[in-house]
Amino acid sequence: MKATLLVGDYLFVSKYSYGYSQYSLPLSPPLFSGRLMVLSQPERGDIVVFRLPKDDSTDYIKRVIGLPGDRIQMVDGILHVNGQPVKRERIDDFIDIDEGRRSTRVRRWRETLPNGVSYTTLDLPYNLQSDNTEVFHVPPEHYFMMGDNRHNSTDSRFAQVGYVPFQNIVGRSQIIFFSVAEGERAWEIWRWPWSVRWSRLLTIVR
């Protein structure tokens, strides 16, 4: 999800946003199926935590791109929703700094979905298999998820994830309440003056 989310970010996730499923509860006991107390449905652009359909012990965090009934496709690296390319404009490069403090410039784009939600994505300057896909037809009660770091994201474009059932969604990501640099440990409080990303604290996830 770079650069929207970074390694070392700690998030508040709202479990009540979409109601409750078994995956909203500690240890995910199969006490009921479906969702209870549903107040709203996921919208395009929401960043959600969900349980992997093929391994419900694993949490993923991705952006909702396709709703039930949508047709999603990548064509030459451009996202298409229901046959229409989404608006995409090049902005300043993202400076990626790894654990060894080496920096790399990565192309960054601002993408705007049909409902007006805007966010940034990263990609490499060459095409991969994930840049040209089949048309994905999102089934009822399922969602199509994608990461913002398009060339480094295992998401609904791949069989390992596929379409995500509504029941598997844990909640909506809302706030970064704490963040430390990649490779740092949050419990090492004596390093906080250097390791904490102070500018990211209490920022809203968009």
C-alpha positions in Angstrom: 0.0 0.0 0.0 3.0 2.3 -0.3 3.0 5.3 -0.2 -0.5 5.6 1.4 0.7 3.2 4.1 4.2 2.4 5.1 5.9 -0.4 6.9 5.9 0.6 10.6 2.4 2.3 10.5 0.0 1.4 13.3 -3.7 1.8 12.5 -7.1 2.2 14.1 -9.6 0.1 12.2 -13.3 0.7 12.5 -15.1 -2.6 12.8 -18.6 -1.1 13.1 -18.4 0.7 9.7 -19.7 -2.2 7.7 -21.3 -4.2 10.6 -19.8 -7.3 12.2 -18.9 -10.7 10.9 -17.2 -13.6 12.7 -13.8 -12.0 11.6 -14.6 -8.9 13.6 -14.4 -10.9 16.8 -11.3 -12.1 18.7 -10.2 -15.5 17.4 -12.9 -15.4 14.7 -15.3 -17.9 16.3 -17.9 -19.2 13.8 -20.9 -18.1 15.9 -22.8 -16.8 12.9 -22.5 -16.3 9.1 -22.8 -13.1 7.1 -22.8 -9.7 8.8 -24.8 -8.2 11.6 -25.7 -4.5 12.3 -24.7 -3.4 8.8 -24.7 0.4 8.7 -23.1 0.9 5.3 -21.5 -0.9 2.4 -17.8 -0.6 1.3 -17.4 2.1 -1.3 -14.8 2.5 -4.0 -11.6 3.9 -2.5 -12.1 2.7 1.0 -9.0 1.1 2.6 -10.1 -2.1 4.3 -8.6 -4.9 6.4 -9.9 -8.3 5.3 -9.2 -12.0 5.8 -7.7 -13.7 2.9 -10.4 -15.9 1.3 -8.0 -18.9 0.8 -6.5 -18.6 4.2 -8.7 -16.9 6.8 -6.0 -16.7 9.4 -4.2 -14.1 7.3 -5.1 -10.3 7.4 -4.6 -8.2 4.3 -5.1 -4.4 3.8 -6.0 -3.1 0.4 -8.1 -0.5 -1.3 -11.6 -1.3 -2.6 -11.6 -0.8 -6.4 -14.5 -2.9 -7.6 -18.0 -3.3 -6.2 -20.4 -6.2 -6.8 -21.4 -6.2 -10.4 -18.4 -4.1 -11.6 -16.1 -5.0 -14.4 -12.4 -4.3 -13.6 -9.4 -4.5 -16.0 -5.9 -3.2 -16.3 -4.9 -2.1 -19.8 -1.2 -1.0 -20.3 -1.1 -0.1 -16.6 -4.3 2.0 -16.6 -7.1 0.9 -14.4 -10.5 0.5 -16.1 -13.8 0.4 -14.2 -16.8 -0.8 -16.2 -15.0 -0.2 -19.5 -13.8 3.3 -18.8 -10.2 4.3 -17.9 -10.0 6.1 -14.6 -8.5 9.6 -14.5 -4.7 9.4 -13.8 -2.1 12.2 -13.7 1.6 12.1 -13.0 2.8 13.9 -9.9 6.1 14.2 -8.1 8.1 11.0 -7.5 8.0 9.1 -4.3 11.3 8.8 -2.5 11.5 5.2 -1.1 14.0 4.7 1.7 14.8 1.2 2.7 16.1 -0.2 6.0 19.7 0.6 4.9 18.6 4.2 4.4 19.2 3.9 0.6 16.8 6.0 -1.4 15.1 5.2 -4.7 12.8 7.4 -6.8 9.5 5.7 -7.8 7.0 7.1 -10.3 3.9 8.4 -8.5 0.4 9.1 -10.0 -2.8 10.6 -8.7 -5.7 8.3 -9.6 -9.4 9.4 -9.3 -12.2 6.8 -9.2 -15.6 7.3 -10.8 -17.1 8.3 -7.4 -14.5 11.1 -7.1 -12.2 9.4 -4.5 -8.6 10.4 -5.3 -5.4 8.8 -4.0 -1.8 8.2 -5.1 -0.3 5.1 -6.7 3.2 3.9 -7.4 4.5 1.9 -10.4 7.6 1.0 -12.2 8.6 2.4 -15.6 7.9 -0.9 -17.5 5.0 -3.3 -17.9 4.5 -6.5 -16.0 1.8 -9.2 -16.3 -0.4 -7.3 -13.8 -0.5 -4.3 -16.2 -2.6 -6.1 -18.7 -5.3 -8.4 -17.3 -8.5 -10.1 -18.3 -11.8 -8.4 -17.4 -12.7 -9.3 -13.9 -16.5 -9.6 -13.2 -17.1 -9.0 -9.5 -19.7 -11.4 -8.2 -22.5 -10.4 -5.9 -21.5 -9.8 -2.2 -17.8 -9.7 -3.2 -15.3 -6.9 -3.7 -12.2 -6.4 -5.9 -9.2 -5.1 -3.9 -6.0 -3.5 -5.2 -2.9 -2.1 -3.5 -1.6 1.4 -4.2 1.9 0.1 -4.9 0.7 -1.5 -8.2 3.9 -3.4 -9.1 4.4 -4.8 -5.6 1.0 -5.8 -4.5 -0.6 -9.3 -4.3 -4.3 -8.4 -4.6 -7.5 -9.4 -6.5 -5.6 -9.5 -9.8 -4.0 -12.7 -8.6 -5.5 -16.1 -7.7 -3.8 -15.9 -4.2 -6.4 -13.3 -3.3 -9.2 -13.2 -5.9 -12.6 -11.6 -5.1 -13.1 -10.9 -1.4 -16.5 -11.8 0.2 -18.2 -9.1 2.2 -18.1 -11.5 5.2 -14.3 -11.5 5.1 -13.9 -7.8 5.6 -12.8 -7.0 9.1 -13.2 -3.2 9.0 -12.3 0.1 7.5 -8.9 1.7 8.2 -9.3 5.2 9.5 -6.3 6.7 11.4 -2.6 6.1 11.6 -2.1 6.5 15.4 1.6 5.6 15.5 4.4 5.1 13.0 8.1 4.2 13.2 10.7 3.9 10.4 11.1 0.6 8.6 13.3 -1.7 10.6 12.7 0.1 13.9 10.9 -1.4 16.9 8.0 0.5 18.4 8.8 -0.7 21.9 12.3 0.8 21.9 11.1 4.1 23.3 14.7 5.4 23.8 14.9 5.6 20.0 11.7 7.4 19.5 13.3 10.9 18.9 14.8 9.4 15.7 12.6 6.4 14.8 9.1 7.8 15.1 7.6 9.4 12.0 6.1 12.3 13.8 4.4 13.8 10.8 2.3 10.6 10.3 0.9 10.5 13.8 -2.9 10.8 13.9 -3.3 11.3 10.2 -6.5 10.1 8.4 -6.1 7.2 6.0 -7.3 8.2 2.6 
